Amino acid sequence: MQEYDRCIEQCDNAIAAGRETGAYDFIKMGKAIARKGLALFKQGKLEESLAAYDLALLENNSYDIKEARKKVEKAKQEAEALAY
């Protein structure tokens, strides 16, 4: 649907709700932050996306999140090479 701003807003709401409630789930929190990172990546905000993936890895150190972060890192390196 490519509604990335709405996705980021929903992820921020989920993250805030997860931190406010007493039932904190690290896996779900990591997924929400990783989804925000993906939306930022799709918008072309590579630095912010990497920061979001780093936070997601702190919450849930899963293989999927690591691979997604590698993809963003590779895209960032390619963009820097083209800019050079």
Secondary structure, DSSP 8 states (H G I E B T S, - for coil): ---HHHHHHHHHHHHHHHHHSS---HHHHHHHHHHHHHHHHHHT-HHHHHHHHHHHHHH---HHHHHHHHHHHHHHHHHHHHH-
